[in-house]
Amino acid sequence: MNKHPESTEPADEQHITLRGPAELADALPYLMGFHPSDSVVMVALHGGLGRFGGRLRLDIPPSPAEWTRVSNQLARSLVSGSERRDSRPDAIVVFLCQDPAEGESANQVMERLRPFAQRLRTACGALDVPVLEALCISDGRYWSYCCPDTRCCPAEGNPLALPGTTVMAAAAAYAGIRVRGSLREMEARLMPGDTVPVEEQLRALDSAGARLVSRILDVRGRRQVADETLVLAGKLIERLGRATAAPAGVTETDIDTADDRLIDPEEAAAVILGLQDRETRDRAAEWMEGHEGESALRLWRALARRCVGAYVEHSAAPLALVGWVSWSTGDEPAARVALGLALRADPDYTFAQLLHQACNDGLDPETLRRCLRGERSLRAAHGGTAPGGEHRPRRRAPGPPRRRQARTRDAEPMNAARRTRPKPGPDGPARGTSRSRPAGIRGRVRVRRMRARRGTRTGR
């Protein structure tokens, strides 16, 4: 068995040493905040003690033809992200988590994923970062792809430790870290369920689309739709915020069901389609903190559940907002899940791509929060439409009082200097000037000439 001492710091700089594949496999849910399923997870290690660094998760590609490309992409992303955030990783740990399909055994899952594990090891090695351990976790058992010793890593695998019985579980409980269940359970909160009226919601989305498309194509109409979307979203956030707090013991499913009942299909359809505009979505991201952020998070979840049928791609916008608010409020596990679903709905959704990369790199969201606060304050100062607020007419920013020029005798020399024409140069007088006539005489001469021409034309 390969022994790799790893350390993590759950609280008060407390160091926890993990030895061997068994403790690594047990630590994975605490590292991610949930039990990953159908996932490839890669964790960077730094220093001689193997301090945990950046980590990333991706659904296992169903086609083996994609494994080489995905392996190279994951290795580059983890290494480059670690370099931007901290330093180049000294090693990497790989986890492949997948439960058996119908008629398949856990051992068969391990063998089927072995080529994928080998490609991941090769991709990391090509970047001069070794893979210290590669584990397969399936159906409550784990296997090591790196340990050839069958005495400690038998072909049938080893059972996972019972929940709550390991040193990592004790340290996580002391630090207040909790595991929220499986990845699929967390994803279910963001996908259409039994509480969503699918047919009614589809009709509302079709109707809203027919009504809004022509307006969005017009510049002025697009701005009006943006303002209407933000005002309606603000009202829904206030409505959810006024809802009675859930008593102790109520499940997350019950909370989501109650939120779904507070939002009409027509309201949901209007906000979903309005959020497809990038600028509108960016302004909606300003609901990100405090009680306002909590209510906005509930709204974005509810809207993601309303993207049914052919409107699944439209869920990328509310899902990205779920990921942003979750990350902004310190809930990285929920952010990773939501952003992963957003990219599954629309792999080219740039907002979700950037947030997912930043979350995986362990960046601080405060930089983006400051930017959004500044945009909101600037728009409010200029009388724009703030998120959730009514439109305020624009007012000219106050400036210094205008001064009237004093016409006194003391100012006459300055005024006379302004009237003076440029002096002639060596080649003669400047263009448009006279060599000998003062300014006042030239003005009278021009008036006389105009009168003479006018008199000639009138016959006088």
Buried (B, 14 or more C-beta within 10 A) or exposed (E): BBEBEBBBEBEEEEEBEBEBBBBBBBBBBBBBBBBBBBBBBBBBBBEEEBBBBBBBBBBBBEEEEEBBEBBBEBBBBBBBBBBEBBEBBBBBBBBBBBBBEEEBEBBEBBEBBBEBBBBBBBBBEEBEBBBBBBBBBBBEBBBBBBBEEEEBBEEEBBEBBEEEEBBBBEBBEEBEBEBBEBBBBBBBBBBBBEBBBBEEBBBBBBBBBEEBEEBBEEEEBBBBBBBBBBBBBBEBBEBBBEBEEEEEEEEBBEBBBBBBEBBEBBBBBBBBBBBBBEEBBBBBBBBBBEEBBBBBBBBBBBBBBBBBEEBBEBBBBBBBBBBBBBBBBEBBBBBBBBBBBBBBBBEEBEBBBEBBBBBBBBBEBEEBBEEBEEBBEEBBEEBBBBBBBEBEEEEEEEEEEEEEEEEEEEEEEEEEEEEEEEEEEEEEBEEEBBEEEEEEEBEEEEEEEEEEEEEEEEEE
